Amino acid sequence: MPDQPPEPPSILDPDDWEAFRKEAHRLLDGCVTHLAQARQHPWRAPDQGLKALLAGGVPEAGTTDSDLVDALLGTMLPHGTGNIHPRFFGWVHGTGLAAGLLAEITAATMNSNCGGRNHGAIHVEETVLEWCRTIFDFPPGSSGILTTGTSQATLLALLAARHRLGGERVKTEGIGVLPPLRVYGAEGVHACIGKALAAMGHGSRSLCPVPVQAETGAMDPEALEATIAADRDRGLMPLAVVATAGSVNTGSFDDINALADLCERQGIWLHVDGAFGAWIRLGAPPYANLADGIGRADSLAFDFHKWMYVQYDCGAVIMRDGDNHRATFEARPDYLAGQTEGLGASGTWYCDYGLDLSRGFRALKVWTAITSHGLAPFRQAITDNCRRAAQMGETVARSACLELAAPVVSNICVFQPIAERFPGLDLNEAVRQTAIALQLSGDAVFSTTVIGGRSVLRAAIVNHRTTGQDVERAVAAAEREMLRLADRGS
Ligand SMILES: *Cc1c(COP(=O)(O)O)cnc(C)c1O
């Protein structure tokens, strides 16, 4: 073949790959250093530098790789959510893993589209989901898909539950062919359930809060049964019972076996919201037993980005009846027809199992995390997080001015100022001010919630970097801040 003249480079590729390589290495070095020094990087409020970087409107001309890497390292990197820091306990924010850095670089290079077709990423997702089915005791024939998070996973699960009730007719005619539906969840069930029901056209009020037992915070199965019976009498149809495995406020667990028994008797779909708490299965007893029965669910939603420490975003849903799961979402027009060989062949077209057609390669960061460490250190980290929460509870119980707002069951500790110690102080306001002051000072990130009508400081420990000392330091800082507010107020 005669020599072809060299092709000109694409205008969207680097002019000089060697120069790009140098800058990419510089960026990677900076990222590794940042991660290795996570303890020095608490949350920092977005500053003038960041605002200046983002100002000026949409640029017509680009910047050099060198300036870009300077901006990424100097201005972007310091402005994370703060959840890589060991004293970040707010909301339920996972920490991320060094292995995730390697996964994200590889995934960005491959740029796989995981809607379907026959390529490596699809097989990685199948493997990761198979691992999950094993961990959570799901039977052969069950199915799954990775999602952005538990919110999306919940929507997919409830859509599949509705498909079991209404079949193809609901798909084509809409929800008018069904009687009004009801979903049951413990008081304090996560907001994503109501949001899913609103999006599905049933209205968030079709979510029925069921009272919990005072001692455990778990849904009261007798109250549930009575509510369902009364609703059926009124012509309402149960769509699903949501068992919470790890409640967002206190880390309490519903008795999944009791709810599974009831759902079996009544022929109702059992969905488990295990966003973070499902992973307690990997912890040591007695923690692991909190989620006993999880494999009996019709659907289970959970996150990797919370208590598996995997980088955002990544959640999943697994479903017992894979055929029903597929029938809920399958819609393959001509331009997506499969083949027996080539790119169109593959076991799983994930576009048939969810709402997205184009999907990123989320599975790689999960596979990389578990392959690089094995499960054993995750078991240890999850157990350790529970022990740190218990330790926080003990530290609070010893404090002269703080008290627990609920018992520590798993990895969440909620506490409040002791009212008698702070006469005249607006306690709810003091709690909010304390959370803000500790966030601003970089001492610790607690979030706040309301328990029994009172604002409380809340720590959800899904942080593999948190040590016993971090726990002591964070509680001491909260105590100090509370006393300072009282001093200032008097
Ligand atoms: C975080 C959380 C959710 C929502 O999950 P996302 O991944 O944030 O969408 C649902 N339920 C519980 C109990 C949670 O903690």
The ligand as a Gaussian input file, in Angstrom:
#p B3LYP/6-31G(d) Opt

LIG

0 1
 C      -29.949000       8.211000      50.838000
 C      -31.178000       7.423000      51.034000
 C      -32.097000       7.269000      49.987000
 C      -31.908000       7.951000      48.650000
 O      -30.771000       7.441000      48.008000
 P      -29.991000       8.306000      46.907000
 O      -28.867000       7.402000      46.518000
 O      -29.513000       9.534000      47.609000
 O      -30.915000       8.596000      45.807000
 C      -33.195000       6.479000      50.212000
 N      -33.396000       5.876000      51.396000
 C      -32.543000       6.003000      52.435000
 C      -32.817000       5.300000      53.716000
 C      -31.393000       6.797000      52.280000
 O      -30.537000       6.925000      53.297000

